[in-house]
């Protein structure tokens, strides 16, 4: 059988290079990791390895549908593509004529990470002056914290873990969400005896493989980082020559940290002071220490300050100077894309308001602040995301989607919770059924994903749908007139890379900057070329292009600590809500994707909440008991799983199960908040106070 090269399109930094077995023009077989790719190295997650189960699923949407029953009823009738697109265009034109162009909001996210199919919706947005889109669900807190220090999004080649003596996996369950990180880390341990340190809030799959596991209370990573740096200075493990040459405000940092010792941090983090001492000694005496930073520990209201503090450790110790030393959050800043053609950036109107992705509930419910004091949102076009499951403050989101005066078009692969709320549903292709181009955050390859099989039924790609809607809406941009391959080819060339033909021939471009640039030996990304220990948080707002859009209250940004610290703005537990809830990722789901696949459902079994044995004993609950988890935003009924790897006072719900898996019809995000965190907004999915109440019956 023939294999073709492709790229995993899903929301994961690994962006794995794939080899896909083609059985016929409309059918795939096995999916495996590309062994020739130096980062993927033949290793992919089990979800993607069984992709045939998803792409050939009998429940794929195959024809355009029009709603015939109440919103959310799932009652639809089949219509033609021509009729469907005409109805969408008419609804958008009606909203624009009555309320202005900003009453239409194209809404998307990372169901596909292909640059054209994900971001091409912005070309229609800009051409028509529809409301802008501020992306905050995933990276805004982590990136703003890292950028405050480094000034540029980049870092050490992840393949250098093979040269590391200590690998610190901080705040990411890599065994579940970035399997290639574990592959390279375990290879370093096997080949050179490297130590693996894992820092997280519970003993997850990654922590179970660590040589040293440090379990912190949720949202306290900044305090741990401060105590570690305190000890680096105290024990003369801070590299004073490096600090003098490559950093700014090191003297102020050292003085600031004098009172932030292990005892101080232990009281905040729950980590024993002797463990902090041991960790600081380990990395302080090991130049080749690699910090692989994750997103999980930034999904708190103090997430940006946590990231800045943690990332500062490599600068204090001077790890950046050494092969196998330094840090990486994301390589997203190395690609220097010119996305003018993909996104229509030559049509951007800076006066158009930005709406915060994470506040879709407030926006649809007419909150004036969330709307930027502009017109109500009257029409939505949704691609690559499922906000009726993954968005925070889900009760409010549901109420917004239930508005009778709101027109919703969803372009989707399955009948998701969001699709059920639509007025018109359009069937979408999957990644092997269209052409696209990909970059990686977790490594350094540009990859092409070619159309390998014919789509089933009447499925159409995002690029096709956006271009056809543009024609009906009189939206003018040359990108609408080009094929997907033509857009990709021109984007590559305009961005300074070789053309698409070369990419197809070479399979991928390895664009990792050289050692001096990756390790910032040539200087960090700020104008003064130094790592900044004192963060300018207000400057981050302009870097994110917020302009006059007040996504985050200025007083909140002003209160953020400039130097690394523990910023105590967490949603703290109370007598009424004594537990802290983290909504962690699952092994066999990815956000709400793969939750329709039979094998994933079977392996995840059922929704459950992890609880410490002593908490379970005090509440008189045990495995399988049915409980109610509540807070000010909503409630959830779920089963208990007693687990010694979670701290007292902390609850863990792994995965975003489909809403229908829960009594009441809404999932775990009924409990998460949508208030924007500083400095540029972002949802604090792991920062929730809750109550847990036993119920008499069991599932």
C-alpha positions, 0 to 999 in steps of 0.5 A: 500500500502507498504512504504519503507524507502529511502533518497532524492538524490538531491543537498540539505543539508537537505538530507531528510529521505523519506517514498516512496509508492510502487504501483508495481515493477515499479511504486511509489505513494506518497513520504513523509518525515520520521516522525521518523527521528529526523531532517526530522521530516516528512517535505519535500519540495513540489518538492520531495513530487511529485516525481512520476511525475518525475520518471514516466515522459514520456520523460525519456531517455530509450535507448542508443543513437548515434548522427546523426545530428549536435551537439546540433540538438537533432538528435539521433538514438537508438543503443544497450548498447554493441555498445554504450559502445564500441564506448565510449571506442574506443573514449577514447582509441583514445584520449589517444593514440594521446594526453595522458590519461589526454586528457580524463576528467570525469566530474560530480557533484551533480545531485545525492548526493549518495556517490557511484553513485556520486563519483564512476566515480573517480575510473575510473579516477584514474585507467586510470590516466585521468585528475583530477577534482577540484570541485568549483561550490558550496562549495569551497568558503564557506568551505575555509572561515569556515575552515580558522577559525574552522579548521574542517567542523562541528558545532552545532547539527541543532536540537539544534535550538529547544533550541535557543533564537535567530536563525540567518539564514544568506545567505540562502533562507531556506524556498526554499532550506532547508525547514527543517531549517525553520521547526526547527526554527519556532518550536523554535519560537512557543515553546520558543519565539525564534527570527528569524533573516534573513540576505540576499540581497532581501526579499525572502520567508525566509525573509518574515518569519523573526522577523528581516530582514537585507537586505545587498548589494551583497557581503558586509556581511563581512562588516556587520560582522565586525561592529557587532563584533566591537560593541560586543567588544565596549559594553563588549559583547565579551566573554573575558574569552572564547576568551582567552581560545579558540581563536587566535589573539583576541587582534589583531582583537579587535584593527583591528575592532576599525575603522569598526563601524556601520557607516563604515559598513552602507556605504558599506552594505546599512544597517542602522547603528541603525539596526546594533546596534540593531542586535549586541545588540540582539545577544550580550545579548543572549548567545543561538544564533545559526548562521545557515550559508548558501552558498548564501552569499559566491557566490561572489568574496570575498565569502571566506572572508565573511564566515570567518568574519561572522563565527567569530561572534560566537567566539567573543560572546562565543556563542559556550559554550551554548546549542542552541548557536554556528554555523553550515555551514555543518556537512560534516566533521563528517563522517570520510569516507574511500572512497578508494573503491568507488573512487579508492583512492589507485590508485591516481597519484599525478602528474596528473593535476587538472582541475577546474569544473567551468572553463569548458568553458576555458578548452574546448576552449583550454585556456593554463592556465586553462589546466595547460599547459597540453594537450587539452581535447578531450573526456568527460564522464559526469554524474549527471550534466548539464554544458550546463545550470548550468556552468558559462560563458555559451557562452564560454561553448557552443562554447567548446561543439560545437568543432567537435574534442571533443567526449562527452558521457553523462549518463543522465535521460532526454534530457538535454541541455548537452545531446543534445551536446553528441555523445553518450547518455546513459540512467540513473537510478533515486535514487529509481532504484539503491542502494546508501548511503548518508550523510547529510551536514545539519544534522547528519544521514548516510542513505541508499537508496535501489533499490525499483523499476525496472528501465524503459526501458534500464536505468543503474546505474552509478556504472554499467556504470563505471564498464562496461567501465572499463572492455573495457578500461582495468582499474583494480580495485576491486571496478569495480568487486563488486555490489553496495551493496558490495561496500557500505557495505565494505565502511561502515565497513572500515569507522568505522561504522556498516555494511549495514545490520545494517543500513537497520535494523536501517533505519539511523545512527545518528552520531552527535558528542557529545556536547563538540565536536560539540561545539568545547569545546574540541578544534577547528580543528587546531593543536593549538585547537583554532579558528583562527581570522587571516586566513592563506589563502595560507594554504587552497590551500594545504588542498584542495589538489591543490599541484602545480596546479595553480587554483588561481593566487598566487597574488590574494591569497596574497591580501586576508585580514587575519583578518575579513574585507570587501575585495573589489574585487567585480565586481562593477557596472559601468556607462555602467553596473549599476546593480548588478545581483544575480542568486538566487534559485527557489522554484520549481526547483533545479539547472536544476533538476525538470525543466522538471516536469509539476507542477514545470514549471506551478508554476514557470510560466516563467523566470523573473527578479526582479527589484526595483520599483524606478529602474523600474520607471526610466527605464519606465518598468513595470510587463511583459515588455520584457527587455535585460540584458547584460554584457561583457559575454553575453545577456539575454532577459527576462520579468520584475517583479517589486518587492519592496523587492529588493534594488535599483541597484540590479536585481534578477533572481530566478531559472535556467530555461531551455535554450530553455525558452529564446530567443537565446537558452541560460539561465541566466549563459551567464551573470555569470563569471568563473574567479576563486575566492580566495583562492581555486577557485569557481564561483561567481554566485551572483557577476555580473555587468549588464545593463538592456535595455527596449525592445518594445515588450512583451512576 
